[in-house]
Amino acid sequence: MAFGIKLKVWGDYACFTRPEMKVERVSYDVITPSAARGILEAIYWKPSITWRIDKIHVLKPIRFTNVRRNELEHKISVVNVKTAMKDPEYKLETFIEDERQQRAGLILKDVAYLIYAHFEITDKAGKDDPTDVKPEKHLEIFKRRAMAGQCFNQPYLGTREFSANFSLIEDKLPESELPQDQRNKDLGWMLYDIDFDHNMEARFFRAKMKDGVIDVPPYKEVFK
């Protein structure tokens, strides 16, 4: 935790989709570790570091709302993409008018979280730049970018249409508005992250919120 950070993220809406829901979009009660990692990577990431989520502090009441969203029925196939890469005259296209499907979604509204995280140096560090192995360098870059509101791409809260605001926290912690009856809750099995090294396998952990805080188990405990 010597090189850890605290980042507050918030937004009007969020949808951290439960993978067991095949058609309709149903959000978890709170942000998942993988979604939190994605926000940090949107602000600063290099192959030489990997972000690990330590804790998630829920700052606002957990509230759901129903929406209907237009989605595509099918994705463009990989075969068609490869064909277009080989043949410049091949038309790779899809039309929303022909593929539109309206699906219901149970999403979160008016959310705010405090993400506690740290990064680890990977085996790719220092190959092109000897100073790339210095954790202090990456920490300072992240802090500078977060304080200036800079990001490589717009962070989002589960899905890209729900953009996330963010602010680096270094001194006084933000106060939680979570009501007492929501502060201690067993959230059940939650998606931890995707194991990209083993056939994109989903890994889960038992999420329990105590006084509004979810302690995320170490990466090595989940990815054994």
Residue pairs with C-beta under 8 A, 6 or more apart in sequence:
1 54
1 118
2 118
2 135
3 118
3 119
3 135
3 136
3 138
3 139
4 54
4 116
4 117
4 118
5 40
5 116
5 117
5 118
5 139
5 142
5 143
5 146
5 168
6 114
6 115
6 116
6 168
6 169
6 170
6 173
7 39
7 40
7 43
7 114
7 115
7 117
7 146
7 166
7 167
7 168
7 169
8 59
8 112
8 113
8 114
8 115
8 166
8 167
8 168
8 169
8 174
9 31
9 36
9 39
9 112
9 113
9 115
9 155
9 157
9 164
9 165
9 166
10 59
10 60
10 111
10 112
10 113
10 164
10 165
10 166
11 111
11 157
11 162
11 163
11 164
11 165
12 109
12 110
12 162
13 65
13 107
13 108
13 109
13 111
13 157
13 162
14 27
14 31
14 107
14 108
14 109
14 111
14 157
14 158
14 162
15 25
15 27
15 105
15 107
15 108
15 157
15 158
15 159
15 162
16 27
16 28
16 30
16 31
16 32
16 35
16 108
16 157
16 158
16 191
17 25
17 26
17 27
17 28
17 158
17 159
18 26
18 27
18 28
18 191
19 191
19 202
23 103
24 103
24 104
24 105
24 106
25 69
25 103
25 104
25 105
25 106
25 107
26 105
26 106
27 64
27 105
27 106
27 107
27 108
27 158
28 187
28 190
28 191
29 62
29 108
29 185
29 187
30 56
30 58
30 62
30 113
30 187
30 207
30 209
30 214
31 56
31 111
31 113
31 115
31 157
31 158
32 190
32 191
32 192
33 53
33 56
33 190
33 191
33 192
33 193
33 205
33 216
34 191
34 192
34 193
34 194
35 157
35 158
36 53
36 56
36 113
36 115
36 117
37 51
37 52
37 53
37 117
37 193
38 155
38 156
39 115
39 155
39 156
39 164
39 166
40 51
40 115
40 117
40 142
41 51
41 152
42 151
42 152
42 153
42 154
42 155
42 156
43 142
43 145
43 146
43 150
43 151
43 152
43 155
43 166
44 138
44 141
44 142
44 145
44 146
44 152
45 51
45 152
46 132
46 138
47 122
47 124
47 125
48 121
48 122
48 124
48 125
48 126
48 132
48 133
48 138
49 119
49 120
49 121
49 122
49 125
49 138
50 119
50 120
50 122
51 117
51 118
51 119
52 117
52 118
52 119
52 120
52 218
52 219
53 115
53 116
53 117
53 216
54 116
54 117
54 118
54 215
54 216
55 115
55 116
55 213
55 214
55 215
55 216
56 113
56 114
56 115
56 116
56 213
56 214
56 216
57 113
57 114
57 115
57 116
57 176
57 212
57 213
57 214
58 112
58 113
58 176
58 178
58 182
58 209
58 212
58 213
58 214
59 112
59 113
59 114
59 174
59 175
59 176
59 177
59 178
59 212
60 110
60 111
60 112
60 176
60 177
60 178
61 110
61 177
61 178
61 179
61 182
62 108
62 178
62 182
63 108
63 109
63 110
64 106
64 107
64 108
64 109
65 106
65 107
65 108
65 109
66 104
66 105
66 106
66 107
67 104
67 105
67 107
68 102
68 103
68 104
68 105
69 102
69 103
69 105
70 96
70 100
70 101
70 102
71 100
71 101
71 102
71 103
72 94
72 96
72 99
72 100
72 101
73 99
73 100
73 101
74 94
74 99
76 92
76 94
80 90
80 92
81 92
83 90
83 92
84 90
84 91
84 92
107 162
108 157
111 157
112 174
112 177
114 169
114 173
114 174
119 135
119 138
119 139
119 142
121 133
121 135
125 132
125 133
126 132
126 133
131 137
143 168
143 170
144 150
145 151
146 166
146 167
146 168
147 168
149 166
151 166
154 160
154 163
154 164
155 163
155 164
155 166
156 162
156 163
156 164
157 163
157 164
176 212
178 212
182 209
182 212
183 209
183 210
183 211
183 212
184 209
184 210
184 211
185 208
185 209
186 206
186 207
186 208
186 209
187 207
187 208
187 209
187 214
188 206
188 207
189 204
189 205
189 206
189 207
190 204
190 205
190 206
190 207
191 202
191 203
191 204
192 203
192 204
192 205
192 216
192 217
192 222
193 203
193 222
193 223
194 200
194 201
194 202
194 203
195 201
195 202
195 203
195 223
203 222
203 223
204 222
205 216
205 217
205 222
207 214
208 214
208 215
